[in-house]
């Protein structure tokens, strides 16, 4: 059976075939070593990080979409709004892995 865990606006869905889907909110990375961590590490790998820029982002990002930069691992990722590091970006993220 699939299991769903929720806490403080984060959700983790675990499927019987080993796939995991996570939904959570992060702020933008401020530099190339300022990683964002998954609420739950993926046991094997992350297939992808799919961000959605939130309206709470300041600074006129209306025409930008979230952009993952750098390597995604089973534990962490870098994220940037519009390709430049800044503390202003706020994103809701969907991540898939196993």
C-alpha beads as a LAMMPS data file, in Angstrom:
LAMMPS data file: protein, C-alpha beads

98 atoms
97 bonds

1 atom types
1 bond types

-500.0 500.0 xlo xhi
-500.0 500.0 ylo yhi
-500.0 500.0 zlo zhi

Masses

1 110.0

Atoms # bond

1 1 1 0.000 0.000 0.000
2 1 1 1.017 3.585 -0.561
3 1 1 1.728 5.696 2.519
4 1 1 1.384 9.458 2.878
5 1 1 3.124 11.432 5.604
6 1 1 2.478 15.141 6.149
7 1 1 4.045 17.639 8.524
8 1 1 4.218 21.453 8.549
9 1 1 3.199 21.809 4.890
10 1 1 5.530 19.051 3.657
11 1 1 4.238 15.795 2.179
12 1 1 5.957 12.509 1.379
13 1 1 4.212 9.804 -0.647
14 1 1 5.847 6.360 -0.664
15 1 1 4.609 3.911 -3.292
16 1 1 4.848 0.114 -3.030
17 1 1 7.251 -0.049 -6.013
18 1 1 9.836 2.064 -4.120
19 1 1 9.122 5.407 -5.758
20 1 1 8.915 8.427 -3.453
21 1 1 7.306 11.790 -4.178
22 1 1 7.992 14.780 -1.921
23 1 1 6.345 18.221 -1.891
24 1 1 7.859 21.004 0.228
25 1 1 8.809 24.683 0.281
26 1 1 12.328 26.149 0.115
27 1 1 14.042 29.484 -0.258
28 1 1 16.498 30.104 -3.052
29 1 1 20.135 29.099 -2.648
30 1 1 22.339 32.137 -2.037
31 1 1 25.478 30.635 -3.584
32 1 1 27.040 27.568 -5.200
33 1 1 27.580 25.848 -1.830
34 1 1 24.234 26.812 -0.228
35 1 1 22.393 23.514 -0.669
36 1 1 18.756 22.790 -0.011
37 1 1 18.018 19.409 1.560
38 1 1 15.082 17.104 0.964
39 1 1 12.839 16.636 4.015
40 1 1 13.475 12.890 3.595
41 1 1 16.612 11.646 1.815
42 1 1 15.892 9.339 -1.102
43 1 1 17.314 5.854 -0.405
44 1 1 18.857 5.456 -3.894
45 1 1 18.503 8.491 -6.156
46 1 1 16.473 11.554 -7.033
47 1 1 15.111 11.546 -10.582
48 1 1 14.245 15.225 -10.648
49 1 1 13.366 18.416 -8.799
50 1 1 10.433 20.409 -10.183
51 1 1 10.071 23.881 -8.626
52 1 1 7.228 26.363 -8.827
53 1 1 8.034 29.979 -7.969
54 1 1 5.669 31.360 -5.308
55 1 1 3.951 34.737 -5.332
56 1 1 5.626 35.490 -1.978
57 1 1 8.893 35.911 -3.896
58 1 1 9.942 39.551 -3.855
59 1 1 11.650 41.428 -6.652
60 1 1 9.634 41.076 -9.865
61 1 1 10.116 37.435 -10.821
62 1 1 6.867 37.260 -12.806
63 1 1 8.541 36.028 -16.024
64 1 1 10.991 33.619 -14.382
65 1 1 10.446 30.049 -13.362
66 1 1 12.438 28.126 -10.807
67 1 1 15.618 26.634 -12.177
68 1 1 17.654 23.907 -10.554
69 1 1 21.375 24.535 -10.933
70 1 1 24.186 22.184 -10.006
71 1 1 23.984 18.480 -9.267
72 1 1 20.957 16.910 -7.665
73 1 1 21.832 14.091 -5.268
74 1 1 19.652 11.807 -3.156
75 1 1 20.037 14.276 -0.257
76 1 1 20.289 17.806 -1.636
77 1 1 20.132 20.251 -4.547
78 1 1 20.864 23.859 -5.518
79 1 1 18.037 26.068 -6.714
80 1 1 17.909 29.492 -8.302
81 1 1 15.107 31.755 -9.549
82 1 1 16.023 32.964 -13.002
83 1 1 19.591 31.656 -12.917
84 1 1 21.109 34.055 -10.356
85 1 1 21.610 33.221 -6.693
86 1 1 19.628 35.483 -4.369
87 1 1 17.912 35.221 -0.979
88 1 1 14.603 36.437 -2.465
89 1 1 13.255 33.363 -4.259
90 1 1 10.616 31.183 -2.596
91 1 1 9.571 27.948 -4.262
92 1 1 7.237 25.040 -3.769
93 1 1 9.100 21.925 -4.931
94 1 1 8.035 18.493 -6.150
95 1 1 10.819 15.907 -6.101
96 1 1 10.677 12.335 -7.388
97 1 1 13.025 9.499 -6.611
98 1 1 13.444 6.015 -5.242

Bonds

1 1 1 2
2 1 2 3
3 1 3 4
4 1 4 5
5 1 5 6
6 1 6 7
7 1 7 8
8 1 8 9
9 1 9 10
10 1 10 11
11 1 11 12
12 1 12 13
13 1 13 14
14 1 14 15
15 1 15 16
16 1 16 17
17 1 17 18
18 1 18 19
19 1 19 20
20 1 20 21
21 1 21 22
22 1 22 23
23 1 23 24
24 1 24 25
25 1 25 26
26 1 26 27
27 1 27 28
28 1 28 29
29 1 29 30
30 1 30 31
31 1 31 32
32 1 32 33
33 1 33 34
34 1 34 35
35 1 35 36
36 1 36 37
37 1 37 38
38 1 38 39
39 1 39 40
40 1 40 41
41 1 41 42
42 1 42 43
43 1 43 44
44 1 44 45
45 1 45 46
46 1 46 47
47 1 47 48
48 1 48 49
49 1 49 50
50 1 50 51
51 1 51 52
52 1 52 53
53 1 53 54
54 1 54 55
55 1 55 56
56 1 56 57
57 1 57 58
58 1 58 59
59 1 59 60
60 1 60 61
61 1 61 62
62 1 62 63
63 1 63 64
64 1 64 65
65 1 65 66
66 1 66 67
67 1 67 68
68 1 68 69
69 1 69 70
70 1 70 71
71 1 71 72
72 1 72 73
73 1 73 74
74 1 74 75
75 1 75 76
76 1 76 77
77 1 77 78
78 1 78 79
79 1 79 80
80 1 80 81
81 1 81 82
82 1 82 83
83 1 83 84
84 1 84 85
85 1 85 86
86 1 86 87
87 1 87 88
88 1 88 89
89 1 89 90
90 1 90 91
91 1 91 92
92 1 92 93
93 1 93 94
94 1 94 95
95 1 95 96
96 1 96 97
97 1 97 98
